[in-house]
Amino acid sequence: MTKLTDFRLLSFDVYGTLIDWETGVLNGLKSMIEQTDLTREKVLELYHKLEVGQQTKTPDMPYCQLTATIYPQFAAKLDLKAPTAQEAETFGQSVGKWPAFPDTVNALKRLSKHYKLVVLSNVDRESFKASNAGSLEGFHFDKIITAQDVGSYKPDHRNFEYMLKTVKSEFGIEKNEVLQTAQSQFHDHHPAREMGIKSVWIERRGTMGNRQKEVYDWKFVTLEEMADAVEQELGTEAQ
């Protein structure tokens, strides 16, 4: 039976898994949401739909620009007053300030003792750099890959192919030694399954990126729970 500790590298989604993407989005849309009676779920559902549409339309647009582009689209969908260009830009620039989940940094430190840790994120380099310096407390990842580096957004298979090629050339790590570690079924777990990459679902009780059919090889509510499970396996092996 395959164990978590049989793998050598964790490929992380960041926004939704390490960073609280939903809270970041909701805070950024607050002035608009307050003018509606939409539930949290409906807000996130609409935002996700607009984001996927824009990512498909402009796969090479950096994420901070893409979020700024979505901002007036969100207002238009709700028949609200169009925001100013400055307001849209402010929302786009907020990505790097979105909060990390409280367990993230400590869990990463624990997991780094056993795995190479790689970022495979849909954001741009500058937004990730800001997040890493901010709420991720300067944590050192072994490799950082963004959508801006690849020129496409997950769930495009090109992002995963780029990651697999990179980790093989830089670390000598094969596909069967990689675990895609993520919250979003849409962005990560379904394409990982299609490509034969094992995955760990850090469920986070999230809304965005959910699919009716859930696919994964392991499931934990938090990253801390995953770190606990890895250490438990290592402790059992040592006995």
C-alpha positions in Angstrom: 0.0 0.0 0.0 1.3 3.4 -1.0 2.2 5.8 1.9 2.6 9.5 2.1 6.2 9.0 3.0 6.9 7.1 -0.3 7.0 10.5 -2.1 9.9 12.9 -2.4 8.2 16.2 -3.4 5.1 18.2 -2.7 3.8 20.5 -5.4 1.7 23.1 -3.8 -1.2 25.2 -4.9 -0.8 28.4 -2.8 -4.0 30.5 -3.0 -6.7 28.4 -1.4 -4.3 25.9 0.2 -1.6 27.9 2.0 -3.2 31.4 1.6 -6.8 32.0 2.5 -7.9 32.9 -1.1 -11.6 33.1 -0.2 -11.2 35.5 2.6 -8.9 37.6 0.5 -11.4 37.8 -2.3 -14.4 38.5 0.0 -12.5 41.3 1.8 -11.6 42.8 -1.6 -15.2 42.7 -2.8 -16.7 43.8 0.4 -17.9 47.2 -0.7 -19.8 45.6 -3.6 -21.1 42.6 -1.6 -22.6 45.0 1.0 -24.9 46.4 -1.7 -26.4 42.9 -2.4 -28.1 40.1 -0.6 -25.8 37.4 -2.0 -24.6 34.6 0.3 -20.8 33.9 0.7 -21.3 30.8 -1.5 -23.0 32.8 -4.3 -20.3 35.5 -4.3 -17.5 33.0 -4.5 -19.4 31.0 -7.2 -19.8 34.1 -9.4 -16.2 35.2 -8.8 -14.8 31.8 -9.7 -16.9 31.7 -12.9 -15.6 35.2 -13.9 -12.0 34.2 -13.1 -12.0 31.0 -15.0 -13.5 32.8 -18.0 -10.9 35.5 -17.9 -8.0 33.0 -17.5 -9.3 31.0 -20.5 -9.5 34.2 -22.5 -6.2 35.7 -21.5 -3.9 32.8 -20.3 -0.8 35.0 -20.5 -2.2 37.9 -18.4 -0.5 38.1 -15.0 -2.8 37.3 -12.1 -2.8 40.7 -10.4 -3.9 42.3 -13.8 -6.4 39.5 -14.3 -8.0 40.1 -10.9 -8.1 43.9 -11.6 -9.9 43.0 -14.9 -12.5 40.8 -13.2 -13.3 43.5 -10.6 -15.5 45.7 -12.9 -17.0 42.5 -14.5 -18.2 41.5 -11.0 -19.9 44.8 -10.5 -21.5 44.7 -14.0 -22.9 41.2 -13.2 -24.6 42.6 -10.1 -25.8 45.8 -11.9 -23.7 47.9 -9.5 -21.9 51.2 -10.3 -18.7 50.6 -12.3 -15.6 50.9 -10.1 -12.8 53.3 -11.0 -9.7 52.1 -12.6 -7.9 52.8 -9.3 -10.3 50.7 -7.3 -9.8 47.8 -9.8 -6.1 48.1 -9.5 -6.2 48.2 -5.7 -8.1 44.9 -5.8 -5.5 43.4 -8.1 -2.7 44.6 -5.9 -4.3 43.1 -2.8 -3.5 39.6 -3.8 0.0 39.7 -2.2 -1.6 40.9 1.1 -4.1 38.0 1.4 -3.7 36.1 4.8 -2.1 32.7 5.2 -4.1 30.1 7.0 -2.9 29.9 10.7 -1.4 26.5 10.4 0.4 27.0 7.1 3.9 28.2 8.0 4.5 25.7 10.8 3.1 22.8 8.7 5.5 23.8 5.9 8.5 23.7 8.2 7.5 20.2 9.4 6.9 18.9 5.9 10.2 20.4 4.6 12.1 17.9 6.8 10.9 15.0 4.6 10.0 16.6 1.1 11.2 19.0 -1.5 8.5 21.8 -1.5 7.6 23.4 -4.8 5.1 26.1 -5.6 2.8 25.6 -8.6 0.6 28.7 -8.4 -1.8 30.5 -10.7 -0.6 33.9 -9.5 2.1 36.1 -10.9 5.7 36.4 -9.6 5.2 39.8 -7.9 2.1 38.7 -6.0 3.7 35.5 -4.8 6.8 37.4 -3.8 4.7 39.8 -1.7 2.8 36.8 -0.1 6.0 35.0 0.6 7.6 38.0 2.3 4.4 38.7 4.1 2.0 36.2 5.5 4.2 33.2 4.5 6.9 34.7 6.7 9.7 34.4 4.2 9.4 30.6 4.0 12.0 29.0 1.6 10.5 26.9 -1.1 12.8 24.7 -3.2 11.3 26.0 -6.4 8.7 28.6 -7.3 6.6 28.1 -10.5 3.9 30.6 -11.4 1.3 30.8 -14.2 3.4 33.8 -15.4 6.3 31.4 -15.9 4.3 28.9 -17.8 2.0 31.2 -19.8 -1.2 29.4 -18.9 -3.4 28.8 -15.9 -4.3 25.6 -14.1 -6.2 23.4 -14.8 -4.2 23.5 -18.1 -2.0 20.4 -18.3 0.8 22.6 -19.5 1.3 23.9 -16.0 1.7 20.4 -14.6 3.9 19.3 -17.5 6.2 22.3 -16.8 6.4 21.4 -13.1 7.2 17.7 -13.8 9.9 18.6 -16.4 11.4 21.2 -13.9 11.6 18.9 -10.9 13.0 16.0 -13.0 15.8 18.2 -14.4 16.6 20.1 -11.2 16.1 17.4 -8.5 16.0 14.1 -10.4 12.4 13.5 -9.2 10.0 11.5 -11.3 6.2 11.9 -11.6 5.5 8.9 -9.3 7.5 10.7 -6.5 5.4 13.9 -6.7 2.3 14.7 -4.7 0.0 17.5 -5.8 -1.1 19.2 -2.6 -4.0 21.5 -3.0 -7.5 22.6 -2.1 -9.1 23.1 -5.5 -10.7 20.1 -7.2 -11.1 22.2 -10.4 -7.6 23.6 -10.6 -5.5 20.8 -9.2 -7.0 17.4 -8.4 -8.9 16.7 -11.6 -6.0 17.7 -13.9 -3.5 15.8 -11.6 -5.7 12.7 -11.8 -5.9 13.1 -15.6 -2.1 13.2 -15.8 -1.5 10.3 -13.4 -0.1 12.5 -10.5 -1.1 11.4 -7.0 -2.8 14.2 -4.9 -3.5 15.2 -1.4 -6.7 17.2 -0.9 -6.2 19.9 1.8 -10.0 20.5 1.9 -10.0 23.7 4.0 -13.8 23.5 3.9 -13.4 25.7 0.8 -16.0 26.7 -1.8 -14.1 27.9 -4.8 -12.9 25.3 -7.2 -15.2 22.5 -5.9 -16.5 19.9 -8.3 -19.4 17.5 -8.0 -17.0 14.6 -8.4 -14.2 14.7 -5.8 -10.9 13.0 -6.7 -7.9 12.6 -4.5 -5.6 10.0 -2.9 -5.5 11.4 0.6 -7.7 14.0 2.3 -7.1 16.3 5.2 -9.0 19.4 6.4 -5.7 21.3 7.1 -2.1 21.2 6.2 -1.3 20.6 9.8 -3.3 17.4 9.7 -1.2 16.2 6.8 2.0 17.0 8.7 0.7 15.0 11.6 0.0 12.0 9.3 3.5 12.2 7.8 5.2 12.3 11.1 3.0 9.4 12.4 4.1 7.3 9.4 7.7 8.2 10.0 7.4 7.4 13.7 5.8 4.0 12.9 8.6 3.2 10.5 11.2 4.1 13.1 9.8 1.7 15.7 
